Amino acid sequence: MQRPLSSGLCYNLRIPMQFHRLVKQLKKIVGKDGVLDHPEDLMLYEYDGGVDRGTPQAVCFPQTTEQVSQIARLATKENVPIVPRGAGTGLSGGAIARQGGIVIGFSRMNKILEIDIPSQRAVVQPGVVNLDLTHAVESRGYYFAPDPSSQKACTIGGNVAENSGGPHTLANGVTVNHVTGLEVVLPGGRIVEFGGKAAESCGYDMTGFFVGSEGTLGIATKITVRLTKLPEAVATLLAVFNTVDDAANSVVAITAASITPAALEMLDGWTLRAVEAATHAGYPLDSGAVLLIELEGLREAVDENADAVREICLRVGARGVRRAADEKERQLLWSGRKNAFGAVGRISPSYYVQDGVIPRTKIPQTLRKIGEIGRKYDLQIGNIFHAGDGNLHPLILFDTRDREQTKRTLAAGQEILEYCVSVGGSITGEHGVGMEKMAAMPVMFSEDDIDVMTRLRNVFNPAGTLNPQKLFPTTRSCRETYSPGHPSVGGPNATSEIHGAD
């Protein structure tokens, strides 16, 4: 493992001693009911679905781009951190106020501004819930393709920040493939436009550069997205296997046959039993693993590919392959996958969701390695993941009240990520780096790599006030130089416990 960088990657931001004066100015910008600063209110914004906590000193809810610009200008002038936040469903701490300051919540910027069916585009504010956009256009034959498992709650602004994926992005791509334009507020308050409705634009691809930057470059206040036409036909298959290896080898075989499903999900036996107990989706309790496979397109092509996938799975070792007979059965099968994390939360006080990526051909050996890691640390690890693109989501079960168990859980997660990189993969596929995986960045990138990325970040965010201490590794001294006694990471009131599913 390469050593973390030792300089140039953190900032010593100073919160003003009279922060209440800044709160008064925020209230002038967004209104008195648009700012929270009481401790009992701020507690609701000190965590997301990830691993750490950090309490902001104020949370404000703008309704317009101009208000966001004024907030950014004020924060930069006062040298106060600002952290953009969507629905708080992230899993890497990206929306956590690690150094206090101001959290900008986008729950009131939740309007679909335009639906342009002839151009297959929609323009939305960042607080629009992912699934709500699909509901708004599906009666006209379209949908928004990126579909994170949290799509009923997560927002498109958050999807842009993390470059979110989901089960159905195997064929169509992740968020960056469906965003064509952005309105962005830079840290100093400037409002800029990247891209637009056109499929291509001249100059640098600033839209592509911005998507996935995890709130460290600017704040998206208007997003132009691509709408995808609903397929003529959909086939959903459940392939049942006695062993995890047979299921994993089927994924490799389907890939080798040049068939690209719309979705290709895998659950191991332990996980599917937990899911079935909660959702009654129809997964066989005595199986070692299942593949949930969805094919879409023209009816004839879907039927042909469904038959081919069935034959591949049976040849590799499936004991049976079932096709959903109707939309009701199809939705039931998907309810198991979409609600899997919550199902695991019914049987464990806490769990830690990892997000490594591997080449699809490495799935069988990687799952065996995860099993070895679980036994090494005496931890139950369930596997449910996007098998089609090799995006793993191992669920490590543990109890946060047991410090030794928590320590072993974090060590197991780190070892899984290191193994993913060693076989040609990545430390994250869709959850982002945030503050959770910062220390793992040098596993994947050299000092020169990180230095170049940091220099690019500093062009847009030179003072480091926008979402500080995220994405790039920082030294221990950085954590100690900021606002002693403030409940940020490393402070006396900080926590680094992994939150439970409940």
Beta strands, then each sheet from edge to edge (+ up, - down):
strand 1: 35-36
strand 2: 58-60
strand 3: 82-85
strand 4: 102-105
strand 5: 112-116
strand 6: 121-124
strand 7: 142-143
strand 8: 179-185
strand 9: 191-195
strand 10: 219-226
strand 11: 228-229
strand 12: 233-241
strand 13: 263-268
strand 14: 289-297
strand 15: 320-323
strand 16: 350-353
strand 17: 381-386
strand 18: 394-398
sheet 1: 1+ 2- 4- 3-
sheet 2: 5+ 6- 10+ 8- 9+
sheet 3: 7+ 11-
sheet 4: 15+ 12- 14+ 13- 17+ 18- 16+
end
